[in-house]
Amino acid sequence: MKLRNQLLALSLLTLLLPWSGWKLVQELENFLRESEENALLASARIVSQSLPSGHRQDLQLARGQILPLRQLSSAAIVDGYLTEWPEAEQSLAFESRRGDLGLEVLAGRWRTQFFLALKVTDPGDIKATTFNAGTADPGQRAGVVLYTQSKRGQHSYIVSTEAPGPLIVDSQGNTGTRLEAAWMDNAAGYDIEIILPADVERISVGAVAPAFTMNGSSSGRYAGTLNGRQQGDWLELVSRDDGAAQWLSAVVSGQSRAWLVQPEGWVVADSGPVAETGSSELTWAQRMLYQAVADSGMQTRSEQPLWPVRVSKDAISGALEGDSNISWNRDADSAAVYNLVAVPVYIDGSNNAESTANVIGAVVLETRSEGLLLMTNRALGRFSLVALLLVLVLAAGLWLFASRLSRRVQKLSEAVNRAMDDTGQPPELPLTASADEVGELARNTEKLLKAVAEYTNYLQKLAGRLSHELKTPIAITRSSLENLASQDLDPEAQQYLERAREGLDRQAAIVSAMSEAQRLEGSVRTAEWEAINLGEMLGHCVAGYRSVHPARSIKLELPAEACELRCAPDLIAQALDKLVDNAVSLSPEDCGIGISLRHEEDQCMVSVANSGTRLPGILHDQLFDSLVSLRDKRVSGQNLGLGLHIVKLVAEAHGGSVSARNLADDQGVEFTIRLPLT
């Protein structure tokens, strides 16, 4: 992995900063929520324990079953249609024993007027209005029997008609107030709307249907709180404006709403809606962000009625079992969350009860919080923005720094590679003026390369200097040995003399080879260049090699097309001589030698291969250095390792290169000279 990518990957550790902030905001959210839960729960317990005894009796149904009075936004239009009634689905429902007659009861209030809505489900084949048209007996008519009770007394009414529409209902015996009503048939039965007297306190109501014959017996159908057609259980009309609601409004803070509910969830008292304080709308991005941080499992608040008649039993189920219950929900579009708590109400007002039988209801408190979500949202938004910008800036800064550092190191590396061309010229490296560690590395590398260049130059001139300096001592030694040989020597001394002559001849050969290499370096600069057919020249050379080494198998492989090259023919021939001589001397006589010429792209490649040998384990590039020999020290002969060095000098003089490699499957060694065509 490159340096810039390593630093870029390292910069990902900066993501720990927004992650830690993320966790911090979550902890803050949980702490705020827990604090609000505890405060609201404590308030609900105080309200439960301080509930007056009179309101506690309302929960015990001492006066009968509760029939909540809906708070109507305007006076109901008595026309038999129930579509304008609020919370119409939250009604008191009754059913006959056989399930063949149903009654749903709704009650509402507008100022000092009371309204009653009745929905009767009658699956009989004959409509009630049709049946009423065929009978004159009031005791047999189909419809609704209503009993009302107030401080002025108790009155009964029979609501029935022969045709849908508005009607006036007189009390039986004409002792009560006449009632305005409306009857409307529908596919399932009929609906009735009634205006009740303003002083009514409780009612008993039931739907009645004509008798029918089943299995040889006749019976009537009744659904409601009546005993047949007679008054039965009372339904208590409970208004939100009564004493219990006023008491709740007085003891609960203005930021919370309280309900006093029965075990079935019916609202006995309601402190009223909390005043709206303006809600902050959230964008889709803010909503997703809050769900991810605060509580992705928090339920979205469904649309709630302004004056609920019944509270979901799920919210008070725990309270009815003697345990406090807590729930959270949130608005889908606004920055608001709702915390609802429910605590049990006991008969004696205590905080603990021996059994759930002493639980007579529950106090439910709900608070709407803007600050909780807004503070978390703003804190998270600001922190996330700052953390994101910081991560981006750090990552970009590290990447730019790594890119600049990588470019500088790459530039220095390329300069060092160019300086290592073995030309002996002192290198000039970039970045030597920089004051940082890269500059110091460049300066130290420059010193090292200069020292290597000076040492290389010294080694290149060493052979010429040694050959010049050794010529005179060798001549003196040779003349001395010749004079000594003219003397009469015993056989043992004669043996030593021959050994001295052999050593002297070897030294003379070494000096001659050094001189040859020195002369070649000079001849490279003064060689005559001309355009030749390289394949034709190789043919002449191979013919000479075959005459000199008749016992050898020397093969020549030439391309089909001519290879025209501008070069110094004498130098090329001399380099080829060195390679062939090297192949001959390093391989047995039964091993063949192959010389080939290939034309690839913009260069000619001259190869000399021989079988029977392999290159040693040293670096192959070092084979072409001066005074490096491939030969086994045990093999006789004089060799200084200057032959391949001469080949290298010739190749570089032509702008080319030379290389060596072992052939596959130990088939031998191949030396290749690459010569550019231009």
Secondary structure, 3 states (H helix, E strand, C coil): CCHHHHHHHHHHHHHHHHHHHHHHHHHHHHHHHHHHHHHHHHHHHHHHHCCCHHHHHHHCCCCCEEEEEEECCCCCCCCCCCCCCCCCCCCEEEECCCCCCEEEEEEEEECCEEEEEEEEECCCCCCHHHHHCCCCCHHHCCEEEEEEEECCEEEEEEECCCCCEEEEECEHHHCCCCEEEEEEECCCEEEEEEEECCCEEEEEEEEEEEEEEECCEEEEEEEECCECCECCCCEEEECCCCHHHHHHHHHCCCCEEEEEECCCCEEEEECCCCCCCCCCECCHHHHHHHHHHCCCCCEECCCCCCCCCECCHHHHHHHHCCCCEEEEEECCCECCEEEEEEEEEECCCCCCCCCHHHEEEEEEEEEEECHHHHHHHHHHHHHHHHHHHHHHHHHHHHHHHHHHHHHHHHHHHHHHHHHCCCCCCCCCCCCCCCCCHHHHHHHHHHHHHHHHHHHHHHHHHHHHHHHHHHHHHHHHHHHHHHHHHCCCCCHHHHHHHHHHHHHHHHHHHHHHHHHHHHHHHHHHHHCCCEEEEHHHHHHHHHHHHHHHCCCCCEEEECCCCCCEEEECHHHHHHHHHHHHHHHHHHCCCCCCEEEEEEEECCEEEEEEEECCCCCCCCCHHHHHCCCCCCCCCCCCCCCCCCHHHHHHHHHHHCCCEEEEEECHHHCCEEEEEEEECC
